[in-house]
Amino acid sequence: MGNMRIISRATLRSFWENPKYLDSEQALKSWFDEAKHANWQIPQDIKRKYRSASFVGNNRVVFNIHGNKYRLVVAVNYKFSMCYIRFVGTHKEYDAIDVSTI
């Protein structure tokens, strides 16, 4: 019984449709499906399912995608059951951002 609202799937789709990242499609679709059915009320709810998830402040959570080939950063609003996609990219691209403010 989940109720997370994820903004927005289009961000993920535009990434996996890029010819350089076609191999990310299944992993991102799986994450999206699991997340939308989740009921994350506290960070520990995420950690129970995603042991490798990192919490980096400002309600940002970093997920390892496709065997840690890609990174997904989301901002979670637990009170309103909202999850905002803030970044999806390679490790190199991830290293170039300030994850707590993106």
C-alpha positions in Angstrom: 0.0 0.0 0.0 2.1 2.9 -1.2 1.3 6.4 -2.0 4.5 8.2 -3.0 4.0 10.8 -5.7 7.1 11.0 -7.9 7.8 14.2 -9.9 8.6 13.4 -12.6 8.9 10.2 -14.6 9.6 12.3 -17.7 13.0 13.1 -16.2 13.9 9.5 -15.9 12.5 8.7 -19.3 14.6 11.4 -21.0 17.7 9.9 -19.4 17.0 6.2 -20.4 16.0 7.3 -23.9 19.4 8.8 -24.4 21.4 6.4 -26.7 24.3 6.6 -24.3 22.2 5.3 -21.3 19.8 2.8 -22.8 21.0 0.2 -20.3 19.5 2.3 -17.5 15.9 1.9 -18.6 14.9 -1.3 -16.8 16.7 -0.3 -13.5 15.0 3.2 -13.5 11.6 1.7 -14.3 12.0 -0.8 -11.5 13.0 2.0 -9.1 10.1 4.2 -10.1 7.6 1.3 -9.7 8.9 0.4 -6.3 9.1 4.0 -5.1 5.5 4.9 -6.2 4.2 1.9 -4.3 6.3 2.8 -1.2 5.1 4.5 2.0 8.2 6.4 3.0 7.5 8.3 6.2 11.0 8.5 7.6 14.5 7.9 6.1 14.7 4.5 7.8 11.8 3.3 5.6 14.0 3.9 2.5 17.1 2.4 4.1 15.2 -0.8 4.9 14.6 -1.4 1.2 17.7 0.3 -0.3 20.7 -0.5 2.0 23.1 1.4 -0.2 21.0 4.6 -0.3 22.8 7.6 1.0 21.2 10.5 2.9 23.1 13.7 2.1 21.1 16.4 3.9 18.3 18.7 2.9 16.1 15.6 2.5 18.2 14.4 -0.5 18.6 10.7 -1.0 21.1 9.1 -3.4 20.3 5.8 -5.0 22.7 3.6 -6.9 21.1 2.5 -10.1 22.0 -0.4 -12.4 24.6 -2.0 -10.3 26.0 1.3 -9.2 26.6 2.5 -12.7 24.3 5.5 -12.4 23.2 7.8 -9.6 19.7 9.0 -8.9 19.2 11.9 -6.5 15.7 12.6 -5.1 14.3 15.1 -2.7 11.8 13.5 -0.4 9.0 15.3 1.3 7.9 12.7 3.8 4.9 14.8 5.2 3.3 15.0 1.8 4.5 11.6 0.4 6.3 13.4 -2.5 9.5 12.5 -4.2 11.2 14.9 -6.6 13.7 13.7 -9.1 16.6 16.1 -8.8 19.3 14.4 -10.8 20.0 11.2 -12.7 23.4 10.6 -14.3 26.7 8.8 -14.3 29.2 8.8 -11.4 31.3 11.4 -13.2 28.3 13.7 -13.7 27.3 13.1 -10.1 30.7 14.1 -8.8 30.3 17.5 -10.5 27.2 18.5 -8.6 26.4 19.7 -5.1 24.0 17.0 -4.2 22.6 18.8 -1.2 21.4 21.8 -3.2 20.5 20.3 -6.6 
